[in-house]
Amino acid sequence: MASPSQIISITLLLLLLLGAFAKARDPFACDPKDATTSNFPFCKVSMPISNRVKDLLGRLKLQEKVRLLMNNAAAVPRLGIKGYEWWSEALHGVSNVGPGTKFGGAFPGATSFPQVITTAASFNATLWEAIGRVKVRQPMPQVVSDEARAMYNGGAAGLTYWSPNVNIFRDPRWGRGQETPGEDPVVIGTYAASYVKGLQGNNGDRLKVAACCKHFTAYDLDNWNGVDRFHFNAKVSKQDMEDTFDVPFKMCVQDGNVASVMCSYNQVNGVPTCADPNLLKKTVRGQWNLNGYIVSDCDSVGVFYNTQHYTSTPEEAAADAIKAGLDLDCGPFLAQYTENAVTKGLLNEVDVNSALVNTLTVQMRLGMFDGEPSEQSFGNLGPKDVCAPAHQQLALEAARQGIVLLKNRGPSLPLSHLRHRTVAVIGPNSNATVTMIGNYAGVACGYTSPLQGVGNYAKTIHQMGCADVACVDDKLFSGAIDAARQADATVLVMGLDQSMEAEFKDRTELLLPGRQQELISKVAMASKGPTILVLMSGGPIDVSFANNDPRIGSILWAGYPGQAGGAAIADVLYGTTKPEGKLPMTWYPQGYVSNILMTDMAMRSSPNRNYPGRTYRFYKGPVVYPFGHGLSYTNFVHTIASAPTVVSVPLDGHHHSGNATVSGKSIKVNHAKCNKLSVGLQVDVKNTGSEDGTHTMLVFWMPPAGHWAPHKQLVAFAKVHVKAGSQQRVGINIHVCKFLSVVDRSGVRRIPIGIHDLHIDGVKHSLSLQAATLGVIKT
């Protein structure tokens, strides 16, 4: 009989053999073995892509063109082009959501990173790109895109990934808030650009995979109080559109050079986003210069015809969408009705050609018309590159960096190997696996649950306490209470899962479900040692009771921490890893959602109608934990070593201060010379504690008072590792026009003249912005 080690060795060998002999995908087009097609000009790699696309379009018939307008694009056999499924997802790892990706055979799983909201809590732009980019075998290959390319080469995935989600987490009840980087537009935009660069690679105009920023725009309601996303008309002011909802998408397109933008289901101010030329053609492609294609959310065109009744006929809907700037339909609608729209004169074939130019160009940038893939086009990637050890280690590191220490009374953490040898691990998420990867996930390489993670440090006593997160009864309470009485420390792993918050499932309240609060309080009362509460969730939870309970020593928020989440939680509990995450969203009390409609899109508060405003930028009421909150096991002190006190904003020469300002109080951004106009700070960060630690430094800006401005705005953030007792200097550059500007009620961005304050924890620095015809920065 074989020993366990022999069985493992045999299994690994079989997996390696399976990977070595995985069937490679035949070329999508321009197969060099096909003599009838390989000499077409559109197959010649040496020609400019624009010429190749023009040649291919000239060979296509209208009937063939319209069948290329859908996600399940039809083959064109006479030209040697195979069918292609555009819909794949890679929100936080290659996902099996969407028909473009299939797990099994040589690809049983893929690395599942923490859900986006957890990764965002790291405030680490380098990590955000590293999830797509880490040094493994080639100069700067990308982790998720390595795995995506490997699966594409093996015939198991596509090359066009409809990720990331960069919508604002505007309302804490939104079930898809977990997919986003939080509530701050600058953080989201920075995440978007970083993640997109990691996915798409650094190969010039060539793409490793094509990313997509979604869902454009003002989309942040799925199904609340009888209102669903298919019927919702988001009424948004020009001011909120410019300074909140559009910011991440603009940064994604301009800073990330994303290959695609997805329009959303909802209407904005009465017009479906996928039929709005002002949003698609004028803004995304015109003003922001998208170098790529625009795709609908799935069945969005059918939704605005069948559900929203925006047009009288399906042909009008198809024509409106394409003329608005839509290039690809996730769904069959355009393939079914576009040809008739052309026949009826509602649409010109040249409009169809314009859409196909954008999609075909992206496919050619991906190398799909280059014949056999070479090593330079990632043809060497295969099963060995999926779930690679370095990828899984990065998933663990991402989870560690995203965990947020919300409370640490005493302090209760970190736990001690010597004093806390037996730990009661309790709660419906205590042995969670699939819950840890959230939604839009695939099949993970493997899981380490919280119970397993703590078990690597101590002897565990495990009790669920509740059958699931709904926690409808107290049948399992007694076992949990007994476990807490026996153990040296108690870890309660509570919170939510996809049954409580998900796509098409918004929450109605912010409290823990069912009788979870009762279980936590009773266990804490019985616990012999320190009681630690660990929360899994995408959205915020009102845990005021636990924050105020002296018997609950510490509270950790882990979000949905990915496949290695349990190991990361245990590492933080025992201090192997020091907590460094910060909350990327405000945690409100339950009373907040009792008084505010989810359908009200206004960001700013309105005392006249008792409206409190949204997100830390505009809300001033009570909170459970504020945006940016997160404790450490050590203490950091900031000192501003150097910073300007006066900044002169140069005008562009066509405007003088008289017509560039309003009452001398602001300068229109488009009247200023913005290029390279930035404020540079040098900040010393000293670790005054006894533990080495990594500090997450947040820089907030408070503009001169005025009804246009937010109360405060995050304008920069940085990570710095500082040893105990030592000091590190951090350089920060803040672009004046982008980050020290406000938006007026007409949607015009302006730079306020006057005193601006920068805050880093308790340290404040004031600088004066002044209009000048010749711009210099004075110190």
N, C-alpha and C positions, 0 to 999 in steps of 0.2 A: 504493500500500500504506500502511495506517495506521501511524503511529509508535506506540511503546509507550505514550507519554503519552496519545495519542488513544484507544488501546484501553482504558486504565484509565478515562478519562473516560466513554467509552461504557458500560463495564461498570457504573460507579457510577450512571449515569443510568438504566440498565435496572433496577438494584436498587431505586432510588428509586421508579421507576414501578411496579415489582412491589409494593413496600410500599404505595404510595398506593392501589393497586387490589386489595389483599388483601381477600378475602371476609370480611365481618364476621359474627360469630356471631348467629344469631337468638336472641331472648330465651329463656332457659331456661323461664320460666313467666310468666304474667300479661302476655302479649303485648297491648299496647294495640290492635293491629289485630284481635284476636280478641274480637268483641263478646260471645260466649257465656261467656267466662271472666274478662274483665278487670274485671268488677264484683263478683267474689267478695270477701267481706271479707278473706280471707287475702292479697289483692292490694293492699290499701289501705295505702300506705306511712305514712299518718298515724296508723294504729292502732298500739298497742304490739305488739311482736313476740310476746309471750306470747299475746295475744288472737288474733293471726293464726294462730299455730301451732295453737291450740285449735280454731279454725274449720276449718282444713285437716284436722286429725285426725278431726273429726266427719264429714267428707265421704268419708273413705277406707274401703273395705271391707277385711276381714281379709286377703283374698287379695292386695290391692294393698299392704297394709302390709308383709307378709312379704317381698315382692319389693323393698322399699326397705331391707331389712336387710343387703344385700350391697354390695360396692364397685361393682359394675356395676349400679347401681340402675335398675330398670325404669321406663319412661315410664308416665304415667297420662293417656292421651289425652283422656278425658272431662273432665278438670280442666285440660287445657292444660299439663300438666307433661311435660317431655321426660326422657329417660333421662339419667343422670349417672354418670360414672366418677370415683369418689372418689380413686383411687390415682394420685397424682403425687408426685414426689420433687424436693427442692431442697436437698440436703445441703450443697453448696458451689457453687450455681448450678443453674439449671433443668436437670433430668436427663431422659434418655429411659428410665430404669429405671421400669417401671410403665406400664400402657397409657393413662394419662391424658394423656400428652404425646407429640406427634409433631413431629419436625423435618423440614423440607423446604419447598419453595415459598417463601413470604414469610419463613419462619423457618428458615433453613438451619443456624443454630447459636445458642448463647447464651453469655454470659460465664462462663467456667469458672475459678472462684477456686481457690486452693490447697486441697488436702485439709485437713480439719478439724484434724488433728494438727499441721500446719504453721502454720495460722492461730492455733491455741492457743498456739504457742511465742512469739508476739508479746506475750502477756500484756497485750493492749491491748483492754479492754472497749469502748472507743469505736470501734475498728476492727471488732470483732465485730458491733456494731450497724450500723456504716457499710456493711458488706458487704450489709446489707439496707437501708441508709439513707445517702444522700449527696445534697447539694444539686445538682440538675440543672435541672429546669424548674419545679417546684412546691415549696412549702414542705415540706422534709423528706420527699421521696418515697423509696422504698426501691429499692435496685438490683435484687436478685433478684426482689422482688415487683413492681417495675416491669416486668421482663421477663416474669414469670409472668402478670401482668394483660394485658400486650400480647398474649401468645400465647393467652390465654383469649379475648380479644376477637376474635382472628383464627381461633378455632375449633381451636387447636392444643394447648391445655392445659386443665387444670382449675384450681380455686381452693383445693383442699385438698391440702396438701403434708405428707407423712409424714417430716418432718425437724424438728429435728436428732436425732442419736443421742447420748444423754447417759449411756450406760453407763460404768461405771468400767473403765479399762484396767488390770485387776487382774493379768493374767498376760501377760508380754512376748511369748508365743507366739501370742496371739489374732490371727487374721487380720483381724478387723474393728476392731482397736485404732486403725487409721488413721482411722476415721470419727469417733472420739471426741476430746474435748479433753484426753485424758490420764488420769492416775491420781489426781489430787487432786479430792475431791468439791466443795470450794469453788470451784476454778477451773472445773470442769465446770458447776456450778450457775450461776455468774456468766456463763459463755459461753451457757448455755441461755437464761437470761432476756434477755440482750442480743440474741442472734440472733433469738429469738422476737419481741421488740419491733420489731426491724428488719423482719421479715417481715410482721407483722400490722398495723403502722402505729399511728398515734396519733389514731384517729378515734373515741374513746370506745368504745362497745360495738360499733360497726361494725368490720368486718374488711376489710383490703385483700386478704390471703390468710389462710388458716387454717393455722397451724403445728401440729406434733405432736411431743411428746417421747417417744422410744422407747429401749429396749424394756423395759417395766416387768415384772419387776425381777430383779436378780441374774443377768442374761444376759451372759455373756462367755466362752462356749465354743461353737465351731461344729462342729468335727470333729477330735477329738484321740484318738489311740491307741484307735480303735474306739468311742469315745463321741461321739455327735452330739447336736446341740441338740434334736432331736425326742424323744430318750429320756432326756435328762439331768434328774436330780433334784438341784437345788442345795440342799444342806443348809446353812442360814444361821442363825447365832445371832441372837437379838433385838438383841444389842449391835451386831453388824456391820450388821444391817439398818438400825438407827436412825442410826448414826454414819458409815456409808459408802454403802451401796447406795441408800438412799432420799433422801439429801441432795440430789443434783442434780434429782431429779424434784419434790421438794417446792419447791425454789427455782424450778423451771420453772413450776410451777402458781401459786405464791403471788407470786413476784416478776415473772415473765414474763407471767402471766395467759394461758397458752397455751390454744388452743382445742381441743386433743386430747391424749390420752395413749394410747400403744399398749402392750398387754400382749404378753408374749413367748411363745415356744414352750415353754420349759422349765417344769418343775415347781419350786416352792419348798417345801421341807419336805413333799413328797408331794402337793401340790395344784397342778394346772395354773394358771398365773397368770391365764389368761382365764376360769377357773371359780372363782376365789377371791373371795368377797364381802368377806373381811377386807382384801384388797388393793385391790379396785376400789371397791365400794360404801362400805365403812367408811372407808378411808384416803384414796384419791384424791378421791372425791366428797364424803365426809362430813367428814373432818378437814381436808383441804386445800381444800375448796370449789371443785373444778374447775368452771369455767364453760364447758362444752363437751361433747364426746362422747368415749367410750372405744372404740377400735377394736382388733381382733385383728391380730396379725401374720398374714401371708397363709397361710390354711388352718390356723391354730392350733386352731380348734374341731374341724375334721376330724382334726387330729393327736392331740388328747387323747382322741378317741374311737377312731380307727382304729389309732393307733400306741402310745399310752400305755394304751389300754383302761381309761380312767378311769370310763366309764359302760357300762351293759349295752346300751343302745339309743341310736340317733342322736337320737331325740326327747328322751331324758334329757340328752344332751350339749347340745342346743340350749336346753333349759329351764335347765340349770345355768348356762350362759354368760350368758343374759339376766338371770336372777335374781341373778347375781353382780354385775351392773352393766355388762355388755358391751352397747354400743349398735349397733355396726356390725361386720360380718364381712368381712374381706378374704378373699373366697372365697364359694362358693355354699352352704355348709352350712346356715346359718340360713334362707336362702330356701327350701331344700328340705325342712326338717324342722320349722320352727317352727309351721306351721299344724297339723300332726298333733300336735305337743306340746300345743297349745291344745285340740284335739279330745279328746285323751286325758286332759285334766285335769292335766297336768304343769305347765302354765303358764297364767296368766290373760291375757286380751287387754289388760288394763290394764298388764301388764308390758311387752308389746310397745309400747303407747302411750308408756310412760315412756322407752323407748329412742329412739323416733322424735321425742319432744319435743326430745331433745338434738341429734340430727342435723339436724332441720328448723330448729331455732333457729339453728344455725351457718350453714346455707344462707341463712337470712333475714338474719343479720348480715352475710353476704357480699354482700347485695343481689341474690341470685339470683331472688327473687320480686318484684322492683321493676320488671319490664318492661324497657324500653330503658335501657341504662346511660347515665348523664349524665356530664359532665365531673367532677362531684363524686364520682361512683362509678367514676372512672378509665376512663370510656368513651372518652377521647381518646387512650389509649395504643395504640400499634400497632408495626409493624415498625421504625420509626425509633428506637424506644426499646429495642431489643434489640441488644446488642453496641455500644451507644453509646460514643463515645470516652472519656467520663468513667468509664464502668463498666470498660472495659478498663484504664484507668490505675489504678483502684483495685485491680484484680486484680494488677497489677505491684507496687503498693505493699504489698499484703498479703504477697506472696511475699518481698519485701525484708525486711519486718519479722519474718517467721517463720524466716529462715535463722539457724542457730546455729553460732557459731565454737567448736569443741570444743578445738582445739589451735592454737597459733601460736608455734612455736619460732623464736627469732631476733630479731625476728619475721620470718616469711617473707611475710606479707601485711600490707598490700596490695601487689599487684604494681605495677611501675612502667612507665609508657608508654615511658620512655626505655631502661630496661634489659631489659625483657621484650617485645621486639617480635615474637618468634616463639614461639608456644606450641603444644606438643604436646597435643592433646585426645584422650584415650584412654579406652576403657571401653565396656561394653555399654549404658550409659545416656548416653553422650557425645552422641548425636544423638537423644535420646529426645523424643517428642512426646506420644503418647497416654499413655505411662507417667506423665508428669508430672501428670496430672489424677486419678490414683488411681481408686477405684471410686465407684459411685453418681454418675457424671458424665454429662454430656450430650455434645453435639457442640460443641466449642470454637469461638470466633469465628476463631481462628487460633492458631498455635504459634510460639514462639521457643525453639528447642532450646538446650542448653548450648553446642554447637558454634557455632551462629549467634550466641549472645550474646557468646562470647569473640571471635568473628570481627569484632565491632563495635569491638573494642579493639586487636586484634593480628592478624598473619598466623598462620594456624593450619596445623598438620600433623595430619591426622586418621587415627587407627587405632583400630579397635574393640577389639583385644586378645582379646576373647571374642565368639563369635557372638551370645550372649545372656547373661542373668544367670545361667543354669545353669552356664555356663563349664565344660563337661565335658572340654575338651581344651586343649592349648597350641598348636594349629595357627596361631593368629594372634599368638602372643606376639612372634615375632621382629620383625615390622613395628612393633609398639608399642615395643619396646626401641630399635630404630633411630630412631624418631621422637623419643624422649626424649633420645637422644644428640645430636640435631641442634638441638633447641630451646633457647631461653633460659629457659623454664620449662615444667613439665609439669603438666597438670591431668588427674587420673584421676577419671572419673565412674562410680562403681560402685554396688553395693547390690542392691536387690530390685525386684520388680514384682508384678503381680497373679497371675503364675504361681507365686509363692512365698508370698504372703499375700493372702487375700481372704475374702469371705463363703464359708462352708463349707470353708475351707482354713486351718487353723491350722498354725503351724510346729512342727517337732520340735526344732530347735536354734536358737541365736542367732548362729552363725558365718556369715560370708559364704558363699554357695553355691559349690559346685564348687571350681575352682582360682583364684577371684578373688584370694585372699590371696597366692598364689604370683605371680600377674601383678603385683600392686601392689608386692611386695618386689623383684622383678626389675627392674621399670621404675624404681623409686626408686634402685636401685643403679646403674643406667645413666644416670640423668638428669644432664644437664650443669648445669642450673639448679635452682631450688627445685622440690620435688615437693609438689603440693597434692592431697589426697584429698577428693573431694566424694561424699557418700553420699545416695542416694535410698532412702527406705524409710518405711514407716508405723511399724513397730515398731523397738525398739532392736537394735543389732548389737554383738556382742563384737568390737571392733577393737583390743583391747589390744596386739596386735602392732604396729599402726600408731602408736598413742599412744606406745609405747616405742621406736620406730625413729627415731633422730635424722636419718635421711635423708629422712623424711617431715616436712616443715616445718610443714604446717598441715592441719587436718581441718575440713571444713564438713559439717553435716547440713542438707539442704534438704527433708527429708520428701518429699512429692509436691507440688511448688510451683505447680501450675496452669499455665494456658496461657502465661503470660509467665515461666515459671520460669527458662528459660535466660538471659533478659535480667537477671533479678534476681540469679542466681548470678554472672554476669559483673560486674554493678555492685558486688557485695560484694568479689569478687576484686580489682578494681582500685580500690576505695576510694571510688568515686562515691557509694556508700551504705555507711554504717558498720554492721557487724553489731550487732544489739541483741536477738536472740532468746535465749530460755532454754529448756532442755529441760522439756517438760511430763510427762516420765516418766523413771523410773530406767533406766539402761543397766546391766544385770547381766552378769557373766561367764557363760560357757557352763556352768560348774559349778553355777550356781543352778538351772537347769532340769533338770539331771541328778538332782537330789535332791528335787524337789518335784512332786507330781502336779497337773496342771492342774485336776482335778476337786475338789481340796480348796479349799473356799471360805473357810476361816478367814483373817482378816486378821492377827491377832496371832500372834506367834511362840509356840512351845511347846517349850522345851528338853527336856521329858520325852519327846517323840516326835521330837526332832531336826528340828523344823519351823521354818524361818527367818523366817516372816512375809512380808507382802507390802507393796509400795510403800514409799516413803521414810518413811511415817508409822510403820511398825511393823518394818521390816527394818533390821538393824544390820550386816549382813555386808559383804564387799568389793563394790565397784562398779567399773564401767569409767568411767562418768560419773554423778554424782548428779543427782537431780531439781533443777531450777533452775540447772544449770550452763550457762554461756554467757559467752564472752570478748568483749572490745571492742578497738577500735584505740586507745582512750584509757584513762584511769584515773579512777575515781570514788571519792570519800571521803565518808562519811556522818557527820553530827553531829546528835544529837537536841537540837533547840533548846528544846523544851518538851514535857513529858509528865507526867501525874499519877503520884504515887508511892503513893497510897492511893485505893482505890475502895470506897465503901460500897454494898452491894447491898441495896436496900430490899425488905422482904417485903410481900406483898399485903394485909396487914391481917388475913387469916383464919388466918395462921400466925405463930408466933413461933419464935425460934431453936431452941427445944427440939424441936419436931416438924418443923421444916423442914430439919434437918441430920442427918447420920449421924455420930455421935461428934464433932460439931462441925467436921467436915471438908468438908462440901459443902451446898449449897442446891439443892433441886429447882427446875428452871427454872420449872415451873408454880406454884411458891410465891413467885416473885420478881416484882417490878414491872419488867417488861422494857422497856416502852415508852420509847424514847429513852435507854436506859441504855447509854452508849457511852464508849469511851476515845479521847480525841483526842490525836494526836501531831503535832508540827511537826518535820519533818526537813529539814536543810540538806544538799543534794547538791552537792559541789564537783567540778568537772572539773579535775584536776591534771595532765592530759596536754596534748599539743600539738595535738590534733585535737578539733574540735567533735564532739559525739556525743549520741545519745539513750540514756538509761539506763533499764533495766528494774529497778525496785526491788521486792524481795520482802521481806515482813515475816513472819517465822516466830514462832510462839508455843510456848513450852515450859511446860506446866502443872506444878503440884506433882507430885512422884513418886507413882505409884500404878498398880495393875494395870489400871485403866480407861483410862488416858490413852495417846495416841500419844506417841512419842518427841518429835516436834515436829509442828506443823501450820501450813501457810500460812494466814494470816488476812487479809492485805491485799496488794495489789500496785498499782503505779502506774508510769506512763511520764513521763519528764521530759527535755526537750531542754536540754542545758547547753553553752554555748560554752566553748572552751578557756580555762582560767584563771578562769572565772567560777563563780557559785554560784546555785542555785535552791532555794527553800523549797517543800516538798511537805507538804500537809495530809493526814493519814490519820485516819479514824474507824473504830473497831472495835466492833461491837455485842457487848456482853458476853454476853448470853444465847445468841446464835447462834454466836459464834466463840471465846469463852473458856470454853466448857462441854465436859464430857466425858459419855460414856454409860456407865452401869454395866452389869453383866451381865444385868440384867433389862430392858434397853432403855430405862431412864429417864435422861433428860438432866439433868445436875447441874452447878452452878457450884462448882468447888473453892475452898475457903477457904485462903488462904495466899499464898505468894510465887509470882508468875507472871513469867516472863522473856520479853521480846520481843527478837528478834535481827534485825538488818539488816546483812548481811555480818558484819563483825567487831565491830559495835557491839551492846552489850547494854543493855537497860533493864529494871529490875525494878520491879514494882508489887505492892502487897498488896491482895488482895480480902478484904473483911470484911463480915460480916452486919450489917445495921442495920435498925431499924424505920422510920427516916426516912432516905431515901437521898440522899446528896450525894456529889459527886466532889471530893475534896480534892487540892490540889497541894502 
